[in-house]
């Protein structure tokens, strides 16, 4: 995982997604999820390349189930894009880099 990607927990989630400035991308994932492993290096690349315009984060749904439940995450990978603390976009399933960049809005 890139140093540019932050792992979130129940303790850090709300403060991180509510931070003003760049949009916050939260990748809801789990160790056992194959498609999650497929998009992880893509998100690392985006974090390294676009770090000034977006914050890429990850949230393990097995370790933080209450947050996944709060946002209705029923399948993974699910990516939520937060702007000013509110969900702006929901992306479900593995996507290629170009499609992720487009859907995130970069």
C-alpha positions as CSV (number, residue, x, y, z in Angstrom):
1,X,0.0,0.0,0.0
2,X,1.2,3.5,-0.9
3,X,2.2,5.8,1.9
4,X,-0.3,8.3,0.3
5,X,-3.2,6.0,1.3
6,X,-4.6,6.3,4.8
7,X,-6.2,3.4,6.6
8,X,-9.4,4.6,8.4
9,X,-11.0,3.2,11.6
10,X,-14.2,3.9,13.4
11,X,-12.2,6.4,15.5
12,X,-10.8,8.3,12.5
13,X,-13.5,8.0,9.9
14,X,-15.8,11.0,10.7
15,X,-13.0,13.5,11.2
16,X,-11.3,12.4,8.0
17,X,-14.3,12.5,5.7
18,X,-15.5,15.8,7.1
19,X,-12.2,17.6,6.6
20,X,-12.5,20.6,4.3
21,X,-10.6,20.8,1.0
22,X,-10.0,17.9,-1.4
23,X,-12.6,15.2,-1.8
24,X,-12.0,12.1,0.3
25,X,-12.3,8.7,-1.4
26,X,-13.0,5.8,0.9
27,X,-12.4,2.3,-0.4
28,X,-14.6,-0.2,1.6
29,X,-12.7,-3.5,1.3
30,X,-11.7,-6.8,3.0
31,X,-8.7,-9.1,3.0
32,X,-10.7,-12.0,1.4
33,X,-12.1,-9.9,-1.5
34,X,-10.5,-10.6,-4.8
35,X,-11.8,-7.5,-6.7
36,X,-10.6,-5.4,-3.7
37,X,-7.1,-6.7,-4.3
38,X,-7.4,-5.8,-8.0
39,X,-8.2,-2.2,-7.4
40,X,-5.8,-1.6,-4.5
41,X,-2.7,-0.9,-6.7
42,X,-4.9,1.4,-8.9
43,X,-5.9,3.4,-5.9
44,X,-2.3,3.5,-4.8
45,X,-1.3,5.0,-8.1
46,X,-4.1,7.6,-8.0
47,X,-3.0,8.6,-4.5
48,X,0.6,9.0,-5.6
49,X,-0.3,10.9,-8.8
50,X,-3.3,13.0,-7.6
51,X,-2.5,13.5,-3.9
52,X,-3.0,17.2,-4.1
53,X,-6.5,17.0,-5.5
54,X,-7.9,14.0,-3.7
55,X,-7.3,12.0,-0.5
56,X,-7.5,8.3,-0.9
57,X,-8.4,6.2,2.1
58,X,-9.3,2.6,2.9
59,X,-11.7,1.1,5.4
60,X,-11.6,-2.6,6.3
61,X,-15.3,-3.7,6.6
62,X,-14.5,-6.7,8.7
63,X,-12.7,-4.5,11.3
64,X,-15.2,-1.6,11.1
65,X,-18.6,-3.1,10.3
66,X,-20.7,-0.3,11.9
67,X,-19.4,2.2,9.4
68,X,-20.1,-0.1,6.4
69,X,-23.6,-0.6,7.8
70,X,-24.1,3.1,8.4
71,X,-23.5,3.8,4.7
72,X,-25.4,0.8,3.3
73,X,-22.3,-1.0,1.9
74,X,-23.7,-4.3,0.9
75,X,-21.0,-5.5,-1.5
76,X,-17.3,-4.8,-1.8
77,X,-15.4,-3.1,-3.2
78,X,-17.5,0.0,-2.7
79,X,-15.9,3.4,-3.1
80,X,-17.6,6.4,-1.6
81,X,-16.5,9.9,-2.6
82,X,-17.1,12.5,0.2
83,X,-17.1,16.2,-0.4
84,X,-17.5,18.4,2.6
85,X,-18.5,15.4,4.8
86,X,-21.3,14.3,2.5
87,X,-21.4,11.3,0.1
88,X,-21.1,12.7,-3.4
89,X,-20.6,9.5,-5.4
90,X,-20.9,5.7,-4.9
91,X,-18.9,3.4,-7.0
92,X,-19.6,-0.4,-6.6
93,X,-17.3,-3.1,-8.1
94,X,-13.8,-3.2,-9.5
95,X,-13.1,-0.6,-12.2
96,X,-10.0,0.3,-14.3
97,X,-7.9,3.3,-13.6
98,X,-9.4,5.5,-16.3
99,X,-13.0,4.7,-15.3
100,X,-12.2,5.3,-11.6
101,X,-10.7,8.7,-12.3
102,X,-13.7,9.6,-14.4
103,X,-16.2,8.5,-11.8
104,X,-14.3,10.1,-8.9
105,X,-14.3,13.3,-10.9
106,X,-10.5,13.8,-11.5
